Amino acid sequence: MRNYNLVHKESNKHSQKLRYLKNREKHLDYARTYRKENINKIKVWYEKNRETNRIKALAYYYKHKDDPGFKVKCYKRKKKLMTRLYSQVSQCNLRSPHKIHIDTLQRVFEINILKFGILSCYLCFKPVNFGDDSIDHLIPLSRGGDNSIENLGITHRSCNCEKQNKTPEEYKEWKKIYS
């Protein structure tokens, strides 16, 4: 059996890939339900293996850092993140006479992660997924707020749209009444 697998390695790989593509939705549904049902188990595993995973990631990086394809992949990932940051900066700058700098925005993200341990909405305290984040002014610009680090926070887009031009206290009171 072992010799067969070694000889037919490529065809086995190809057939496995075809099998996966044929049942892709089934696999993805299973993975989603497993993650939902075992979220605490997964968190415990990540905490337990954090250092091992970090070492494996570093080993992978050093093994592939000279590979041109790997460099392109890293560059694209970094470019995607920076593009999002620049677009958020430009959106804030449109609404305020005082320009917000990319370093300020990056600092706001760092403060949020230090405060909550993971990127989280400061209004509902739930984790924020990549691409669902929004910059919010604690004191809205329409009420005399500015683009200082102390006046900026990370929220879900939906929370930011619900908040409109309310202060966080007014928003929480409004949420209690209308929820």
For each residue, the residues with C-beta under 8 A, 3 or more apart:
1: 4 5
2: 5 6
3: 6 7
4: 1 7 8
5: 1 2 8 9 12
6: 2 3 9
7: 3 4
8: 4 5 11 12
9: 5 6 12 13
10: 13 14
11: 8 14 15
12: 5 8 9 15 16
13: 9 10 16 17
14: 10 11 17 18
15: 11 12 18 19
16: 12 13 19 20
17: 13 14 20 21
18: 14 15 21 22
19: 15 16 22 23
20: 16 17 23 24 27
21: 17 18 24
22: 18 19
23: 19 20 26 27
24: 20 21 27 28
25: 28 29
26: 23 29 30
27: 20 23 24 30 31
28: 24 25 31 32
29: 25 26 32 33
30: 26 27 33 34
31: 27 28 34 35
32: 28 29 35 36
33: 29 30 36 37
34: 30 31 37 38
35: 31 32 38 39 42
36: 32 33 39
37: 33 34
38: 34 35 41 42
39: 35 36 42 43
40: 43 44
41: 38 44 45
42: 35 38 39 45 46
43: 39 40 46 47
44: 40 41 47 48
45: 41 42 48 49
46: 42 43 49 50 53
47: 43 44 50
48: 44 45
49: 45 46 52 53
50: 46 47 53 54
51: 54 55
52: 49 55 56
53: 46 49 50 56 57
54: 50 51 57 58
55: 51 52 58 59
56: 52 53 59 60
57: 53 54 60 61
58: 54 55 61 62
59: 55 56 62 63
60: 56 57 63 64
61: 57 58 64 65
62: 58 59 65
63: 59 60
64: 60 61 67 70
65: 61 62 70 71
66:
67: 64 70 71
68: 71 72
69: 72 73
70: 64 65 67 73 74
71: 65 67 68 74 75
72: 68 69 75 76
73: 69 70 76 77
74: 70 71 77 78
75: 71 72 78 79
76: 72 73 79 80
77: 73 74 80 81
78: 74 75 81 82
79: 75 76 82 83
80: 76 77 83 84
81: 77 78 84 85
82: 78 79 85 86
83: 79 80 86 87
84: 80 81 87 88 131
85: 81 82 88 89 102 105 106
86: 82 83 89 90 102
87: 83 84 90 91
88: 84 85 91 92 105 134 135
89: 85 86 92 93 100 101 102 105
90: 86 87 93 94
91: 87 88 94 95 135
92: 88 89 95 96 100 105 135 147
93: 89 90 96 99 100
94: 90 91
95: 91 92 141
96: 92 93 99 100 141 146 147
97:
98: 146 147
99: 93 96 147
100: 89 92 93 96 104 105 147 152
101: 89 104 105
102: 85 86 89 105 106
103: 106 107
104: 100 101 107 108 147 148 149 152
105: 85 88 89 92 100 101 102 108 109 135 152
106: 85 102 103 109 110
107: 103 104 110 111 149
108: 104 105 111 112 135 149 152 153 154
109: 105 106 112 113 119 154
110: 106 107 113 114
111: 107 108 114 115 149
112: 108 109 115 116 119 120 122 153 154
113: 109 110 116 117 118 119
114: 110 111
115: 111 112 120
116: 112 113 119 120 125
117: 113 120
118: 113 127
119: 109 112 113 116 127 128 133 154
120: 112 115 116 117 125 126 127 128 154
121: 124 125 126 127 128 154 155 156 159
122: 112 125 136 153 154 155 168
123: 136 153 155 156 159 163 168 171 172
124: 121 156 159
125: 116 120 121 122
126: 120 121 156
127: 118 119 120 121
128: 119 120 121 132 133 154 155 156
129: 132 133
130: 133
131: 84
132: 128 129 156 157
133: 119 128 129 130 154 155 156 157
134: 88 154 155 156 157 159 160
135: 88 91 92 105 108 152 153 154 155
136: 122 123 152 153 154 155 159 160 163
137: 140 141 145 147 151 152 153
138: 145 150 151 152 153 167 168
139: 143 144 145 146 151 167
140: 137 143 145 164 165 166 167
141: 95 96 137 144 145 146
142: 145 165
143: 139 140 165 167
144: 139 141
145: 137 138 139 140 141 142 151
146: 96 98 139 141 151
147: 92 96 98 99 100 104 137 151 152
148: 104 151 152
149: 104 107 108 111 152
150: 138
151: 137 138 139 145 146 147 148
152: 100 104 105 108 135 136 137 138 147 148 149
153: 108 112 122 123 135 136 137 138
154: 108 109 112 119 120 121 122 128 133 134 135 136
155: 121 122 123 128 133 134 135 136 159 160 163
156: 121 123 124 126 128 132 133 134 159 160
157: 132 133 134 160 161
158: 161 162
159: 121 123 124 134 136 155 156 162 163
160: 134 136 155 156 157 163
161: 157 158 164
162: 158 159 171 175
163: 123 136 155 159 160 166 168 171
164: 140 161
165: 140 142 143
166: 140 163 170 171 174
167: 138 139 140 143 170 171
168: 122 123 138 163 171 172
169: 172 173
170: 166 167 173 174
171: 123 162 163 166 167 168 174 175
172: 123 168 169 175 176
173: 169 170 176 177
174: 166 170 171 177 178
175: 162 171 172 178 179
176: 172 173 179
177: 173 174
178: 174 175
179: 175 176
